[in-house]
Amino acid sequence: MPKIFEKDGYRFYFYSNEHLPIHVHVSYGGGEAIFILDETVFLRESQGLKVRELTKAQELAEDNKELIIRRWNERS
């Protein structure tokens, strides 16, 4: 699972066999979330993360949206 970046304990990554739509996995503590990157960044699903942790993860995904999309396109 290629790591895209890590900040403040949040790890953003893809799996090697990812599928559309463009999305990113985020791990923090014992929880995980998946965000879809489209016109906006929105939560697809989460498990084990508190609302404030999800908010922080979404902010980080929004701030790094261009990097995430670029790395998505480079993975093939």
DSSP file (Angstrom, degrees, kcal/mol; ACC not computed):
  #  RESIDUE AA STRUCTURE BP1 BP2  ACC     N-H-->O    O-->H-N    N-H-->O    O-->H-N    TCO  KAPPA ALPHA  PHI   PSI    X-CA   Y-CA   Z-CA
    1    1 A M              0   0    0      0, 0.0     2,-0.2     0, 0.0    14,-0.2   0.000 360.0 360.0 360.0 105.5    0.0    0.0    0.0
    2    2 A P        -     0   0    0      0, 0.0    12,-2.0     0, 0.0     2,-0.4  -0.431 360.0-136.3 -66.7 125.5    1.8    3.1   -1.3
    3    3 A K  E     -A   13   0A   0     -2,-0.2    10,-0.3    10,-0.2     3,-0.1  -0.662  16.7-171.0 -81.1 134.4    1.9    5.9    1.3
    4    4 A I  E     -     0   0A   0      8,-3.1     2,-0.3     1,-0.4     9,-0.2   0.894  63.3 -38.9 -89.1 -53.2    1.1    9.3   -0.2
    5    5 A F  E     -A   12   0A   0      7,-1.2     7,-2.9     2,-0.0    -1,-0.4  -0.977  47.1-140.8-164.7 167.6    2.0   11.4    2.9
    6    6 A E  E     +A   11   0A   0     -2,-0.3     2,-0.3     5,-0.2     5,-0.2  -0.999  22.2 167.7-138.0 135.2    1.7   11.5    6.6
    7    7 A K  E >   -A   10   0A   0      3,-2.3     3,-2.6    -2,-0.4    53,-0.1  -0.973  66.7  -8.2-151.2 134.6    1.0   14.5    8.8
    8    8 A D  T 3  S-     0   0    0     -2,-0.3     3,-0.1     1,-0.3    -1,-0.0   0.787 129.5 -52.6  52.7  32.2    0.0   14.9   12.5
    9    9 A G  T 3  S+     0   0    0      1,-0.3     2,-0.5    19,-0.1    20,-0.4   0.369 110.7 123.0  87.7  -5.0   -0.3   11.1   12.8
   10   10 A Y  E <   -A    7   0A   0     -3,-2.6    -3,-2.3    18,-0.1     2,-0.5  -0.805  46.8-158.6 -92.1 126.1   -2.7   10.8    9.8
   11   11 A R  E     -AB   6  27A   0     16,-2.6    16,-2.4    -2,-0.5     2,-0.5  -0.924   2.5-161.9-110.9 124.2   -1.4    8.5    7.1
   12   12 A F  E     +AB   5  26A   0     -7,-2.9    -8,-3.1    -2,-0.5    -7,-1.2  -0.893  26.3 146.3-107.2 130.1   -2.8    8.8    3.6
   13   13 A Y  E     -AB   3  25A   0     12,-2.3    12,-2.5    -2,-0.5     2,-0.3  -0.963  36.1-136.5-156.1 167.0   -2.4    5.9    1.2
   14   14 A F        -     0   0    0    -12,-2.0     2,-0.3    -2,-0.3    10,-0.1  -0.823  24.5-121.9-118.6 162.9   -3.8    3.9   -1.7
   15   15 A Y    >   -     0   0    0     -2,-0.3     3,-1.0   -14,-0.2    10,-0.0  -0.728  30.6-113.3 -96.3 159.6   -3.9    0.1   -2.2
   16   16 A S  T 3  S+     0   0    0     -2,-0.3    -1,-0.1     1,-0.3    -2,-0.0   0.755 112.3  48.0 -67.7 -24.9   -2.2   -1.3   -5.3
   17   17 A N  T 3  S+     0   0    0      2,-0.0    -1,-0.3     0, 0.0     0, 0.0  -0.176  81.5 159.5-109.7  40.5   -5.4   -2.4   -6.9
   18   18 A E    <   -     0   0    0     -3,-1.0     2,-0.3     1,-0.1     4,-0.1  -0.112  22.1-155.9 -64.9 161.8   -7.5    0.7   -6.5
   19   19 A H        -     0   0    0      2,-0.2     4,-0.2     4,-0.0    -1,-0.1  -0.860  28.5 -52.1-132.9 162.5  -10.5    1.5   -8.6
   20   20 A L  S    S+     0   0    0     -2,-0.3     2,-0.2     2,-0.1     3,-0.0  -0.452  92.7  67.0 -73.3 153.6  -12.4    4.6   -9.6
   21   21 A P  S    S-     0   0    0      0, 0.0    -2,-0.2     0, 0.0     2,-0.1   0.529  94.2-105.6 -75.8 165.7  -13.6    7.0   -8.4
   22   22 A I        +     0   0    0     15,-0.3    15,-2.7    -2,-0.2     2,-0.3  -0.401  58.7 156.1 -60.2 127.6  -10.4    8.7   -7.1
   23   23 A H  E     - C   0  36A   0     13,-0.3     2,-0.4    -4,-0.2    13,-0.2  -0.959  31.0-143.0-150.3 165.5  -10.3    8.1   -3.4
   24   24 A V  E     - C   0  35A   0     11,-2.3    11,-2.4    -2,-0.3     2,-0.4  -0.991  12.0-135.5-136.5 142.6   -7.8    8.0   -0.5
   25   25 A H  E     -BC  13  34A   0    -12,-2.5   -12,-2.3    -2,-0.4     2,-0.4  -0.767  20.5-164.6 -93.6 141.6   -7.6    5.9    2.6
   26   26 A V  E     -BC  12  33A   0      7,-2.8     7,-2.3    -2,-0.4     2,-0.4  -0.995   3.6-167.6-131.1 128.1   -6.7    7.6    5.8
   27   27 A S  E     +BC  11  32A   0    -16,-2.4   -16,-2.6    -2,-0.4     2,-0.3  -0.928  12.2 165.9-113.7 140.3   -5.5    5.9    9.0
   28   28 A Y  E >   - C   0  31A   0      3,-2.0     3,-2.6    -2,-0.4     2,-0.1  -0.925  64.5 -36.6-152.4 126.6   -5.3    7.6   12.4
   29   29 A G  T 3  S-     0   0    0    -20,-0.4    20,-0.1    -2,-0.3    19,-0.0  -0.415 124.5 -28.5  58.1-128.0   -4.9    5.8   15.7
   30   30 A G  T 3  S+     0   0    0     18,-0.3    -1,-0.3    -2,-0.1     2,-0.2   0.302 122.8  88.2 -99.9   8.2   -7.0    2.7   15.4
   31   31 A G  E <   -C   28   0A   0     -3,-2.6    -3,-2.0    17,-0.2     2,-0.3  -0.573  53.6-162.3-108.2 169.6   -9.4    4.1   12.9
   32   32 A E  E     -CD  27  47A   0     15,-2.5    15,-2.7    -5,-0.2     2,-0.3  -0.992   5.0-175.9-148.0 150.0   -9.7    4.5    9.2
   33   33 A A  E     -CD  26  46A   0     -7,-2.3    -7,-2.8    -2,-0.3     2,-0.4  -0.959  15.5-144.0-141.4 160.0  -11.7    6.6    6.7
   34   34 A I  E     -CD  25  45A   0     11,-2.6    10,-3.2    -2,-0.3    11,-1.3  -0.997  15.4-165.7-127.6 128.7  -12.0    6.8    2.9
   35   35 A F  E     -CD  24  43A   0    -11,-2.4   -11,-2.3    -2,-0.4     2,-0.4  -0.938  13.3-140.0-115.6 135.9  -12.5   10.1    1.2
   36   36 A I  E     -CD  23  42A   0      6,-2.9     6,-2.1    -2,-0.4     2,-0.7  -0.765  13.3-147.9 -88.3 136.7  -13.7   10.5   -2.4
   37   37 A L  E     + D   0  41A   0    -15,-2.7   -15,-0.3    -2,-0.4     4,-0.2  -0.919  45.6 122.6-109.7 108.5  -11.9   13.3   -4.3
   38   38 A D  S    S-     0   0    0      2,-2.9   -15,-0.0    -2,-0.7     3,-0.0  -0.218  88.6 -35.7-131.6-139.2  -14.2   14.9   -6.9
   39   39 A E  S    S+     0   0    0     -2,-0.1     2,-0.3     2,-0.0    -2,-0.0   0.908 140.6  15.0 -55.5 -39.9  -15.2   18.6   -7.2
   40   40 A T  S    S-     0   0    0     -4,-0.0    -2,-2.9     2,-0.0     2,-0.6  -0.753  90.1-107.5-122.9 173.4  -15.0   18.5   -3.4
   41   41 A V  E     +D   37   0A   0     -2,-0.3     2,-0.3    -4,-0.2    -4,-0.2  -0.922  45.6 173.1-102.9 124.5  -13.5   16.0   -0.9
   42   42 A F  E     -D   36   0A   0     -6,-2.1    -6,-2.9    -2,-0.6     2,-0.3  -0.974  34.8-103.6-138.4 153.2  -16.2   14.0    0.9
   43   43 A L  E     +D   35   0A   0     -2,-0.3    -8,-0.2    -8,-0.2     3,-0.1  -0.527  28.0 177.5 -74.5 127.2  -16.3   11.1    3.3
   44   44 A R  E     -     0   0A   0    -10,-3.2     2,-0.3     1,-0.4    -9,-0.2   0.836  68.0 -24.9 -92.0 -46.0  -17.3    7.8    1.8
   45   45 A E  E     -D   34   0A   0    -11,-1.3   -11,-2.6     2,-0.0    -1,-0.4  -0.987  57.0-170.5-162.2 159.4  -17.0    5.7    5.0
   46   46 A S  E     -D   33   0A   0     -2,-0.3     2,-0.3   -13,-0.2   -13,-0.2  -0.991   4.9-167.0-153.2 158.8  -15.2    5.6    8.3
   47   47 A Q  E    S-D   32   0A   0    -15,-2.7   -15,-2.5    -2,-0.3     3,-0.1  -0.947  72.7  -0.2-149.5 125.2  -14.6    3.3   11.2
   48   48 A G  S    S+     0   0    0     -2,-0.3     2,-0.4   -17,-0.2   -18,-0.3   0.597  92.7 119.1  78.5  12.1  -13.2    4.1   14.6
   49   49 A L        -     0   0    0    -17,-0.2    -1,-0.2   -19,-0.1     2,-0.1  -0.904  58.3-129.2-111.9 141.8  -12.6    7.8   14.1
   50   50 A K     >  -     0   0    0     -2,-0.4     4,-2.5    -3,-0.1     3,-0.3  -0.396  31.5-104.3 -79.6 162.7  -14.2   10.6   16.1
   51   51 A V  H  > S+     0   0    0      1,-0.2     4,-2.5     2,-0.2     5,-0.2   0.900 122.2  50.2 -56.1 -44.4  -15.9   13.5   14.4
   52   52 A R  H  > S+     0   0    0      1,-0.2     4,-2.1     2,-0.2    -1,-0.2   0.855 110.4  50.6 -66.0 -33.0  -13.0   15.9   15.2
   53   53 A E  H  > S+     0   0    0     -3,-0.3     4,-2.4     2,-0.2    -1,-0.2   0.887 111.0  48.6 -69.8 -39.0  -10.5   13.3   13.8
   54   54 A L  H  X S+     0   0    0     -4,-2.5     4,-2.6     2,-0.2    -2,-0.2   0.897 110.1  52.0 -65.3 -40.1  -12.6   13.0   10.6
   55   55 A T  H  X S+     0   0    0     -4,-2.5     4,-2.3    -5,-0.2    -2,-0.2   0.930 111.3  46.5 -61.6 -45.8  -12.8   16.7   10.3
   56   56 A K  H  X S+     0   0    0     -4,-2.1     4,-2.4     2,-0.2    -2,-0.2   0.915 112.3  50.6 -63.0 -43.6   -9.0   17.0   10.5
   57   57 A A  H  X S+     0   0    0     -4,-2.4     4,-2.3     1,-0.2    -2,-0.2   0.903 111.0  48.7 -61.5 -42.1   -8.5   14.2    8.0
   58   58 A Q  H  X S+     0   0    0     -4,-2.6     4,-2.6     2,-0.2    -1,-0.2   0.903 110.0  51.5 -66.4 -40.5  -10.9   15.8    5.6
   59   59 A E  H  X S+     0   0    0     -4,-2.3     4,-2.6     2,-0.2    -2,-0.2   0.914 111.1  48.1 -61.0 -43.2   -9.1   19.2    6.0
   60   60 A L  H  X S+     0   0    0     -4,-2.4     4,-1.4     2,-0.2    -2,-0.2   0.893 111.5  50.1 -64.7 -39.8   -5.7   17.5    5.3
   61   61 A A  H  < S+     0   0    0     -4,-2.3    -2,-0.2     2,-0.2     7,-0.2   0.912 112.3  47.5 -64.7 -41.9   -7.2   15.7    2.2
   62   62 A E  H >< S+     0   0    0     -4,-2.6     3,-1.2     1,-0.2     4,-0.3   0.921 111.2  50.5 -63.9 -44.0   -8.5   19.0    0.9
   63   63 A D  H 3< S+     0   0    0     -4,-2.6    -1,-0.2     1,-0.2    -2,-0.2   0.776 120.9  35.4 -64.1 -26.7   -5.2   20.8    1.5
   64   64 A N  T 3X S+     0   0    0     -4,-1.4     4,-2.5    -5,-0.2    -1,-0.2   0.063  79.3 120.7-115.7  22.4   -3.4   18.0   -0.4
   65   65 A K  H <> S+     0   0    0     -3,-1.2     4,-2.6     1,-0.2     5,-0.2   0.894  75.1  50.5 -56.5 -45.9   -6.0   17.2   -3.0
   66   66 A E  H  > S+     0   0    0     -4,-0.3     4,-2.5     1,-0.2    -1,-0.2   0.909 111.5  48.4 -61.7 -42.4   -3.6   18.0   -5.9
   67   67 A L  H  > S+     0   0    0      2,-0.2     4,-2.7     1,-0.2     5,-0.2   0.925 111.7  49.6 -62.3 -45.5   -0.9   15.8   -4.5
   68   68 A I  H  X S+     0   0    0     -4,-2.5     4,-2.2     1,-0.2    -2,-0.2   0.928 113.1  45.9 -61.4 -46.0   -3.3   12.9   -4.0
   69   69 A I  H  X S+     0   0    0     -4,-2.6     4,-2.3     2,-0.2    -1,-0.2   0.907 112.4  51.2 -64.7 -41.6   -4.7   13.2   -7.5
   70   70 A R  H  X S+     0   0    0     -4,-2.5     4,-1.4    -5,-0.2    -2,-0.2   0.930 111.9  46.3 -60.9 -45.3   -1.2   13.4   -9.0
   71   71 A R  H  X S+     0   0    0     -4,-2.7     4,-1.0     2,-0.2    -1,-0.2   0.856 109.6  55.5 -66.8 -34.6   -0.1   10.3   -7.1
   72   72 A W  H >< S+     0   0    0     -4,-2.2     3,-0.6    -5,-0.2     4,-0.3   0.934 110.1  45.7 -59.3 -46.5   -3.3    8.5   -8.1
   73   73 A N  H 3< S+     0   0    0     -4,-2.3     3,-0.5     1,-0.2    -1,-0.2   0.764 111.4  52.7 -70.9 -25.3   -2.5    9.2  -11.8
   74   74 A E  H 3< S+     0   0    0     -4,-1.4    -1,-0.2     1,-0.2    -2,-0.2   0.661  90.1  79.0 -81.1 -17.3    1.2    8.2  -11.3
   75   75 A R    <<        0   0    0     -4,-1.0    -1,-0.2    -3,-0.6    -2,-0.1   0.693 360.0 360.0 -72.1 -18.0    0.4    4.8   -9.8
   76   76 A S              0   0    0     -3,-0.5    -1,-0.3    -4,-0.3    -2,-0.1   0.485 360.0 360.0 -89.0 360.0   -0.4    3.0  -13.1
